[in-house]
Amino acid sequence: MTKDQERAELHRAIWQVANDLRGSVDGWDFKQYVLGTLFYRFISENITNFINTEERSSGNTSFDYITLSDSEAEFGREAIVKAKGFYILPSELFVNVRKNARQNTNLNESLVEIFKNIEASAKGASSEDDLKGLFKDFDVNSDKIGGTVEKRNQNLVKLLEAIGDLRLGEYADNTIDAFGDAYEYLMAMYASNAGKSGGEYYTPQEVSELLAEITTVGKTEVNKVYDPCCGSGSLLLKFAKVLGKDNVRQGFYGQEINLTTYNLCRINMFLHDINYTNFNIAHGDTLTDPYHWDDEPFDAIVSNPPYSINWEGNANPLHINDPRFSPAGVLAPKSKADLAFTLHMLTWLSTSGTAAIVEFPGVLYRGGAEAKIRKYLIDNNYVDALIQLPSDLFFGTSIATCILVLKKSKTDNKTLFIDATKEFVRGGNKNTLSEANRQKILTTYTNREDIEYFSRLVDNKEISENDYNLAVSSYVQAEDTREVIDIEVLNKDIEKMVAKQQELRKGIDEIVREIEV
């Protein structure tokens, strides 16, 4: 079975779980419970495999952590917390809780205690902040999963059994890949029902991969990767796929303002087997309270910031002196924070690094303060490329977004424009970038070449003469697919048609006269 077939079978199984519990919990809320249960199963199996491997490698070949009593298991707590960041007693492992779930009339309370114990296992350790609040959205006492304790427990049993029956370890060579893919499938499945907020929670995999590839052209490893609006972490984790997680030497960094997605991001790191020592995800407002001052600069920055949201802007006089914003001499408008995020990322980008940012298209041509910021970017030769993407790629919006690529050490004084609006395939009710689409964009970006109707390398002087308008359509001519018509030939054809019409009319008139006679 190929990887695609394995993935499709996994997706069908997860869809069946959703259908079995449909109506019990609203889709977007239900996602939290599915993800929480997946996460609980994952960390249980992950820590069990880790302990079993350690013990069996030392000669105890029949050792099985699942079968130990809690008192016997206490011997390894300190060492395991240091290695994995958390600890789970055998009686609290997913497999053992699931086995006894139908007979446990206090299942909801048992799960509350287990989740509290898992988080408490990291207390006082360096992983404490990474574990704190991870199960916050898995509220087993919420009316969202049942109006009574009995109904809630029935649904929890269904959930534990459904997630337990997923053959995650059999779908791919690496269990973590299966868990991660299950997670991303759920995100995509429910993001489509999340309204306008969907795009904030999930960036399609093929777009995430393109961003990671753009920022790592010519590189086999990077020191640190960063996303200031990291959401569920899907963009950051694409570096683990593109480069391999061990080739992101100093780890994955991000900040997220939404508490729910902040927790999802940390869960996603664990699901992809990123050790707590290799990620640093913060909760808070990146623009007004950035967390990672001591960690910048970053070699690779990727982000899909929220489009044209409000921020303090010039209402806070401190911002104009902020080293992230002051070089441009002007602040992004209070009603449009897009370029505030852009300047933040530019400031924290290393000299040899690359940033790839999904932008709302309005930032390319709107006037006022945004035009002045574009002037600053172009005059200082920071803009490496603009890539216009197809419409209807992202959940929650059908607009055609673009990718702004920034560099601080370019080898030319030019900007590459790529019109990729036709590079898509229709999949379901959304457009997607195929492998061929993505490779064409990436190859063109890498080669920085002119391709008729697709890309053009433009001298920055031309951009300045065009009032710093960065709209791709201003520089890449669209192919005219209209049919070419020869007006002289058309006129002759019309003359023939008129003559024929006159002959027919004469014939009809003669027939009418004969009938009248």
Phi, psi and omega per residue, in radians:
M1 nan 2.269 -3.125
T2 -1.296 2.894 3.116
K3 -1.045 -0.698 -3.134
D4 -1.122 -0.682 3.105
Q5 -1.176 -0.702 3.097
E6 -1.082 -0.744 -3.122
R7 -1.152 -0.725 3.131
A8 -1.097 -0.682 3.125
E9 -1.167 -0.691 3.090
L10 -1.088 -0.762 3.140
H11 -1.101 -0.694 3.116
R12 -1.096 -0.695 3.141
A13 -1.125 -0.737 3.134
I14 -1.166 -0.683 3.116
W15 -1.080 -0.628 3.112
Q16 -1.149 -0.675 3.068
V17 -1.017 -0.795 -3.127
A18 -1.101 -0.719 -3.138
N19 -1.175 -0.655 -3.132
D20 -1.083 -0.562 -3.101
L21 -1.885 0.217 -3.119
R22 -1.092 2.360 -3.126
G23 1.686 -0.426 3.114
S24 -1.330 -0.667 -3.099
V25 -2.438 2.414 3.053
D26 -1.021 2.567 -3.010
G27 -0.892 -0.930 -3.052
W28 -1.169 -0.639 3.069
D29 -1.235 -0.707 -3.130
F30 -1.054 -0.605 3.110
K31 -0.943 -0.701 -3.111
Q32 -1.072 -0.667 -3.115
Y33 -1.282 -0.679 3.081
V34 -1.113 -0.809 -3.136
L35 -1.132 -0.710 3.123
G36 -1.094 -0.715 3.127
T37 -1.202 -0.722 3.060
L38 -1.012 -0.777 -3.128
F39 -1.116 -0.758 3.118
Y40 -1.063 -0.775 3.108
R41 -1.115 -0.766 -3.093
F42 -1.047 -0.895 -3.068
I43 -1.186 -0.505 3.070
S44 -1.137 -0.829 -3.133
E45 -1.228 -0.635 -3.130
N46 -1.097 -0.803 -3.108
I47 -1.267 -0.588 3.089
T48 -1.113 -0.823 3.129
N49 -1.093 -0.686 -3.139
F50 -1.101 -0.843 -3.107
I51 -1.181 -0.750 3.134
N52 -1.075 -0.736 3.136
T53 -1.090 -0.779 3.129
E54 -1.060 -0.811 -3.098
E55 -1.196 -0.787 -3.091
R56 -1.201 -0.551 3.111
S57 -1.213 -0.354 3.121
S58 -1.605 0.117 3.041
G59 1.958 -0.229 -3.128
N60 -1.551 1.314 -2.936
T61 -1.203 -0.368 -3.116
S62 -1.672 0.097 -3.064
F63 -1.145 2.377 3.055
D64 -2.489 1.936 -3.060
Y65 -1.036 -0.550 -3.094
I66 -1.027 -0.579 -3.031
T67 -1.547 -0.104 -3.114
L68 -1.244 2.694 2.951
S69 -1.384 2.783 -3.139
D70 -1.066 -0.652 -3.130
S71 -1.168 -0.663 3.113
E72 -1.178 -0.544 -3.059
A73 -1.362 -0.319 -3.073
E74 -1.076 -0.358 -3.067
F75 -1.040 -0.530 -3.015
G76 -1.816 0.121 -3.004
R77 -0.965 -0.927 -3.034
E78 -1.072 -0.772 -3.116
A79 -1.171 -0.680 -3.110
I80 -1.202 -0.727 3.113
V81 -1.063 -0.678 3.135
K82 -1.136 -0.650 -3.093
A83 -1.432 -0.778 -3.022
K84 -1.814 -0.341 3.139
G85 1.660 -0.143 -3.118
F86 -2.732 3.023 3.118
Y87 -2.529 2.513 3.077
I88 -2.322 2.169 3.093
L89 -1.226 2.665 -3.093
P90 -0.940 -0.733 -3.106
S91 -1.156 -0.317 -3.089
E92 -1.799 0.080 3.072
L93 -1.178 2.598 -3.119
F94 -0.909 -0.832 -3.045
V95 -1.081 -0.668 -3.129
N96 -1.337 -0.624 3.096
V97 -1.185 -0.726 3.131
R98 -1.106 -0.695 -3.089
K99 -1.048 -0.609 -3.071
N100 -1.825 0.123 -2.983
A101 -1.082 -0.741 -3.072
R102 -1.148 -0.471 -3.119
Q103 -1.616 -0.105 -3.071
N104 -1.654 1.767 -3.121
T105 -1.267 -0.193 3.101
N106 -1.972 0.616 -3.056
L107 -0.985 -0.747 -3.104
N108 -1.069 -0.741 3.136
E109 -1.220 -0.622 3.095
S110 -1.070 -0.742 3.138
L111 -1.167 -0.677 3.073
V112 -0.989 -0.807 -3.114
E113 -1.159 -0.708 -3.137
I114 -1.115 -0.832 -3.129
F115 -1.102 -0.675 3.099
K116 -1.114 -0.693 -3.137
N117 -1.195 -0.647 3.126
I118 -1.113 -0.809 3.118
E119 -1.139 -0.693 -3.119
A120 -1.179 -0.409 -3.121
S121 -1.107 -0.382 -3.128
A122 -1.665 -0.026 -3.081
K123 -1.078 2.252 -3.114
G124 1.493 -0.175 3.124
A125 -1.651 2.916 -3.127
S126 -1.191 -0.242 3.137
S127 -1.619 0.066 -3.024
E128 -0.965 -0.829 -3.113
D129 -1.169 -0.482 -3.128
D130 -1.307 -0.413 -3.139
L131 -1.707 -0.399 -3.005
K132 -1.077 2.184 3.049
G133 1.355 0.189 -3.071
L134 -1.139 -0.502 -3.126
F135 -1.764 0.274 -3.057
K136 -1.011 -0.681 -3.094
D137 -1.501 -0.077 3.088
F138 -1.637 1.236 -3.069
D139 -1.524 1.738 -3.059
V140 -1.324 -0.111 3.117
N141 -1.876 0.214 -3.097
S142 -1.403 2.512 3.046
D143 -1.124 -0.265 -3.137
K144 -1.102 -0.431 3.134
I145 -1.920 0.236 3.081
G146 2.655 2.469 -3.093
G147 -1.375 -0.310 3.108
T148 -2.244 2.867 3.105
V149 -1.049 -0.711 -3.132
E150 -1.085 -0.792 -3.137
K151 -1.157 -0.698 3.123
R152 -1.069 -0.787 -3.127
N153 -1.140 -0.624 3.090
Q154 -1.073 -0.769 3.131
N155 -1.210 -0.603 3.096
L156 -1.154 -0.687 3.077
V157 -1.076 -0.804 3.114
K158 -1.017 -0.724 -3.104
L159 -1.160 -0.825 3.127
L160 -1.061 -0.737 -3.110
E161 -1.234 -0.695 -3.140
A162 -1.140 -0.803 3.122
I163 -1.199 -0.632 3.104
G164 -1.144 -0.507 -3.129
D165 -1.408 -0.252 3.097
L166 -1.096 2.210 -3.109
R167 -1.518 1.098 -3.018
L168 -1.102 -0.638 -3.095
G169 -1.310 -0.163 -3.076
E170 -1.823 -0.019 -3.035
Y171 -1.597 -0.293 -3.099
A172 -2.699 2.931 3.123
D173 -1.100 -0.552 -3.070
N174 -2.058 2.091 -3.102
T175 -1.003 -0.670 -3.076
I176 -1.093 -0.627 3.099
D177 -1.074 -0.711 -3.137
A178 -1.148 -0.764 3.105
F179 -1.083 -0.800 -3.128
G180 -1.090 -0.697 -3.140
D181 -1.205 -0.647 3.075
A182 -1.067 -0.739 3.126
Y183 -1.061 -0.865 -3.069
E184 -1.162 -0.607 3.100
Y185 -1.110 -0.751 3.097
L186 -1.090 -0.733 3.124
M187 -1.051 -0.772 -3.132
A188 -1.169 -0.726 -3.083
M189 -1.092 -0.734 -3.070
Y190 -1.593 -0.432 3.097
A191 -1.097 -0.546 -3.132
S192 -1.159 -0.325 3.116
N193 -1.839 0.187 -2.993
A194 -1.677 0.140 3.127
G195 1.199 -2.605 -3.067
K196 -1.162 -0.401 -3.092
S197 -1.372 -0.157 -3.050
G198 -0.999 -0.744 -3.120
G199 -1.102 -0.439 3.128
E200 -1.275 -0.442 -3.070
Y201 -1.628 -0.428 -2.977
Y202 -2.594 2.210 3.018
T203 -1.865 2.185 -3.088
P204 -0.865 2.485 -3.034
Q205 -0.962 -0.743 -3.054
E206 -1.192 -0.539 3.075
V207 -1.266 -0.742 3.099
S208 -1.021 -0.746 -3.121
E209 -1.154 -0.699 3.113
L210 -1.078 -0.751 3.125
L211 -1.057 -0.808 -3.141
A212 -1.108 -0.680 -3.131
E213 -1.180 -0.696 3.138
I214 -1.063 -0.746 -3.065
T215 -1.361 -0.137 -3.118
T216 -2.104 0.304 3.102
V217 -0.975 2.213 3.118
G218 1.389 0.086 -3.109
K219 -2.093 2.539 3.045
T220 -1.888 -0.171 3.097
E221 -2.753 2.756 3.070
V222 -2.420 2.821 3.118
N223 -1.335 -1.022 -3.061
K224 -2.475 2.503 3.072
V225 -2.057 2.644 -2.969
Y226 -2.556 2.482 3.013
D227 -2.420 1.977 -3.086
P228 -1.317 -0.179 3.092
C229 -2.346 1.135 -2.812
C230 -1.321 -0.222 3.113
G231 0.922 -2.239 -3.134
S232 -1.472 0.005 3.057
G233 1.549 0.129 -3.052
S234 -1.108 -0.611 3.133
L235 -1.189 -0.787 3.132
L236 -1.045 -0.750 -3.037
L237 -1.253 -0.263 3.075
K238 -1.157 -0.407 3.072
F239 -1.153 -0.561 3.093
A240 -1.129 -0.576 3.117
K241 -1.376 -0.779 -3.052
V242 -1.240 -0.759 -3.081
L243 -1.835 -0.425 -2.936
G244 1.661 2.332 -3.001
K245 -1.090 -0.495 3.138
D246 -1.281 -0.258 3.130
N247 -1.622 0.048 2.901
V248 -1.746 1.527 -2.812
R249 -1.118 -0.718 -3.068
Q250 -1.893 0.185 2.914
G251 1.815 -3.088 -3.018
F252 -1.939 2.208 -3.073
Y253 -2.153 2.481 3.115
G254 -2.877 2.882 3.074
Q255 -2.442 2.495 -3.089
E256 -2.504 2.302 -3.068
I257 -1.441 -0.514 -3.113
N258 -1.458 2.148 -3.042
L259 -1.088 -0.706 -3.129
T260 -1.102 -0.829 -3.119
T261 -1.289 -0.471 3.003
Y262 -1.037 -0.789 3.095
N263 -1.152 -0.693 3.119
L264 -1.099 -0.639 3.133
C265 -1.103 -0.797 3.133
R266 -1.134 -0.694 3.069
I267 -1.043 -0.755 -3.127
N268 -1.083 -0.632 3.082
M269 -1.071 -0.822 3.100
F270 -1.099 -0.722 -3.131
L271 -1.054 -0.555 3.124
H272 -1.631 0.255 3.060
D273 1.055 0.589 2.991
I274 -1.493 2.040 -3.097
N275 -1.108 2.599 -3.079
Y276 -1.022 -0.404 3.131
T277 -1.328 -0.197 -3.056
N278 -1.934 0.168 3.009
F279 -2.428 2.620 -3.125
N280 -2.457 1.631 -3.103
I281 -1.882 2.192 -3.078
A282 -1.933 2.720 3.098
H283 -1.903 2.227 3.122
G284 2.667 3.112 -3.127
D285 -1.510 1.964 -3.084
T286 -1.076 -0.647 -3.053
L287 -1.276 -0.705 -3.061
T288 -1.769 -0.331 -3.111
D289 -2.531 1.116 -3.111
P290 -1.153 2.430 -2.996
Y291 -1.613 -0.558 -2.883
H292 -1.744 0.674 3.100
W293 -0.994 -0.632 -3.073
D294 -1.448 -0.082 -3.083
D295 -1.887 -0.370 3.131
E296 -1.254 2.762 0.133
P297 -1.501 2.939 -3.101
F298 -2.076 2.482 -3.114
D299 -1.302 -0.557 -3.119
A300 -2.421 2.235 3.121
I301 -2.203 2.244 3.070
V302 -2.276 2.550 3.133
S303 -2.898 2.630 2.984
N304 -2.204 1.321 -3.061
P305 -1.137 2.749 3.064
P306 -1.074 2.466 -3.001
Y307 -1.452 2.171 2.976
S308 0.848 0.860 3.092
I309 -1.550 2.902 3.087
N310 -1.366 2.602 2.986
W311 -2.619 3.062 -3.053
E312 -1.099 -0.716 -3.137
G313 0.949 -2.384 -3.083
N314 -1.340 0.032 3.019
A315 -1.212 -0.364 3.066
N316 -1.929 1.883 -3.063
P317 -1.126 -0.262 -3.137
L318 -1.244 -0.442 -3.035
H319 -1.153 -0.589 -3.086
I320 -1.191 -0.309 3.080
N321 -1.739 -0.013 3.105
D322 -1.172 2.253 -3.100
P323 -1.069 -0.277 3.092
R324 -1.354 -0.570 -3.026
F325 -1.885 -0.476 -3.004
S326 -1.090 -0.600 -3.112
P327 -1.028 -0.489 -3.132
A328 -1.359 -0.273 3.100
G329 1.339 0.049 -3.116
V330 -2.736 2.640 3.122
L331 -1.721 2.607 3.034
A332 -1.059 2.576 -3.116
P333 -0.988 2.610 -3.118
K334 -1.080 -0.492 -3.115
S335 -1.637 0.014 -3.085
K336 -2.541 1.619 -3.048
A337 -1.487 0.028 -3.009
D338 -0.863 -0.916 -3.054
L339 -1.389 -0.219 2.971
A340 -1.174 -0.754 3.058
F341 -1.080 -0.709 -3.124
T342 -1.076 -0.811 3.137
L343 -1.145 -0.638 3.072
H344 -1.028 -0.822 -3.117
M345 -1.175 -0.686 3.111
L346 -1.048 -0.753 -3.111
T347 -1.105 -0.665 -3.072
W348 -1.589 0.112 3.104
L349 -1.456 2.363 3.123
S350 -1.231 2.857 -3.100
T351 -1.042 -0.612 -3.114
S352 -1.756 0.159 -3.037
G353 -1.580 3.062 3.102
T354 -2.375 2.407 3.043
A355 -2.035 2.360 3.081
A356 -2.182 2.043 -2.961
I357 -2.169 2.233 3.010
V358 -1.351 2.177 -3.053
E359 -2.133 2.614 2.943
F360 -1.201 2.332 -3.013
P361 -1.045 -0.416 -3.122
G362 -1.049 -0.475 -3.106
V363 -1.159 -0.273 -3.091
L364 -1.392 -0.374 -3.020
Y365 -2.428 -0.151 -3.138
R366 -1.124 2.641 -3.072
G367 -1.566 -2.757 3.100
G368 1.163 -2.431 -3.095
A369 -1.056 -0.600 -3.118
E370 -1.164 -0.622 3.080
A371 -1.128 -0.664 3.111
K372 -1.177 -0.630 3.105
I373 -1.194 -0.697 3.075
R374 -1.079 -0.695 3.095
K375 -1.040 -0.773 3.104
Y376 -1.046 -0.751 -3.108
L377 -1.157 -0.754 -3.098
I378 -1.294 -0.796 -3.112
D379 -1.069 -0.496 3.109
N380 -1.686 0.116 3.021
N381 1.046 0.721 3.135
Y382 -1.604 -0.344 -3.071
V383 -1.510 2.037 -3.130
D384 -1.557 -0.721 -3.097
A385 -2.789 2.692 2.968
L386 -2.159 2.186 -3.122
I387 -2.101 1.965 3.105
Q388 -1.438 2.080 -3.112
L389 -1.567 2.868 3.071
P390 -1.173 2.818 3.055
S391 -1.333 2.856 2.980
D392 1.079 0.628 3.076
L393 -1.588 -0.557 -2.957
F394 -1.778 2.548 3.053
F395 -1.195 2.386 3.066
G396 1.578 -0.126 3.102
T397 -2.691 2.566 3.126
S398 -1.876 0.017 -3.083
I399 -1.160 2.730 3.083
A400 -1.537 1.750 -3.132
T401 -1.370 3.069 3.125
C402 -2.385 2.865 3.078
I403 -1.979 2.155 3.047
L404 -1.753 2.148 -3.138
V405 -1.890 2.196 -3.108
L406 -2.000 2.506 3.029
K407 -2.514 2.666 3.093
K408 -1.817 -0.211 -3.087
S409 -2.303 1.229 3.133
K410 -1.445 2.737 -3.133
T411 -1.711 -0.070 3.080
D412 -2.434 3.008 -3.134
N413 -1.897 0.814 -3.055
K414 -2.325 2.838 3.117
T415 -2.168 2.330 3.136
L416 -1.618 2.284 3.083
F417 -1.982 2.275 -3.140
I418 -2.191 2.186 3.082
D419 -1.742 1.678 -3.101
A420 -1.813 0.414 -3.052
T421 -1.124 -0.369 -3.137
K422 -1.772 0.078 -3.103
E423 -1.593 1.382 3.119
F424 -2.763 2.849 2.946
V425 -2.179 2.612 3.137
R426 -1.517 2.175 3.133
G427 -2.266 1.887 -3.086
G428 1.188 -2.227 -3.136
N429 -1.814 0.274 3.125
K430 -2.338 2.777 2.970
N431 -1.505 2.638 3.084
T432 -2.387 2.735 3.012
L433 -1.566 2.102 3.062
S434 -1.339 2.996 3.080
E435 -1.029 -0.731 3.137
A436 -1.137 -0.731 3.100
N437 -1.028 -0.839 -3.081
R438 -1.128 -0.728 -3.116
Q439 -1.172 -0.631 3.113
K440 -1.116 -0.772 3.122
I441 -1.100 -0.820 -3.079
L442 -1.135 -0.752 3.138
T443 -1.102 -0.747 3.130
T444 -1.124 -0.724 3.106
Y445 -1.095 -0.754 -3.097
T446 -1.138 -0.753 -3.073
N447 -1.426 -0.278 -3.119
R448 0.814 1.046 -3.054
E449 -2.122 2.727 3.063
D450 -1.462 2.260 3.035
I451 -2.294 2.166 -3.063
E452 -0.924 2.279 3.128
Y453 1.159 0.125 -3.093
F454 -2.255 -0.771 -3.094
S455 -2.606 2.722 3.114
R456 -2.712 2.331 3.086
L457 -1.625 2.028 -2.960
V458 -1.985 2.303 3.059
D459 -1.134 2.421 -3.105
N460 -1.075 -0.415 3.099
K461 -1.111 -0.688 3.109
E462 -1.118 -0.652 3.124
I463 -1.151 -0.726 3.128
S464 -1.124 -0.647 3.122
E465 -1.206 -0.331 3.112
N466 -1.726 0.494 3.082
D467 1.027 0.524 3.056
Y468 1.076 0.502 3.001
N469 -1.276 2.204 -3.092
L470 -1.920 0.211 3.112
A471 -1.096 2.229 -3.072
V472 -1.014 -0.647 -3.106
S473 -1.124 -0.284 3.114
S474 -1.349 -0.255 -3.033
Y475 -2.187 -0.425 3.109
V476 -1.913 2.000 -3.109
Q477 -1.203 2.290 3.096
A478 -1.354 2.499 3.129
E479 -1.200 2.301 3.120
D480 -1.515 1.852 -3.083
T481 -1.662 0.138 3.118
R482 -1.228 2.592 3.130
E483 -1.229 2.317 3.110
V484 -1.387 2.214 -3.089
I485 -2.041 2.251 3.064
D486 -1.495 1.914 -3.027
I487 -1.095 -0.597 3.138
E488 -1.157 -0.766 3.116
V489 -1.115 -0.703 -3.140
L490 -1.081 -0.750 3.138
N491 -1.101 -0.684 3.112
K492 -1.135 -0.697 3.120
D493 -1.126 -0.661 3.131
I494 -1.154 -0.713 3.109
E495 -1.038 -0.747 3.137
K496 -1.114 -0.715 -3.135
M497 -1.134 -0.706 3.130
V498 -1.133 -0.764 3.121
A499 -1.077 -0.748 3.125
K500 -1.108 -0.701 3.126
Q501 -1.077 -0.716 3.138
Q502 -1.129 -0.702 3.112
E503 -1.093 -0.748 -3.138
L504 -1.130 -0.684 -3.136
R505 -1.126 -0.730 3.092
K506 -1.054 -0.742 3.137
G507 -1.091 -0.727 3.139
I508 -1.129 -0.723 3.137
D509 -1.063 -0.721 3.130
E510 -1.114 -0.733 -3.141
I511 -1.102 -0.740 3.142
V512 -1.083 -0.729 -3.130
R513 -1.105 -0.758 3.122
E514 -1.042 -0.725 3.139
I515 -1.126 -0.722 -3.129
E516 -1.120 -0.682 3.114
V517 -1.139 nan nan
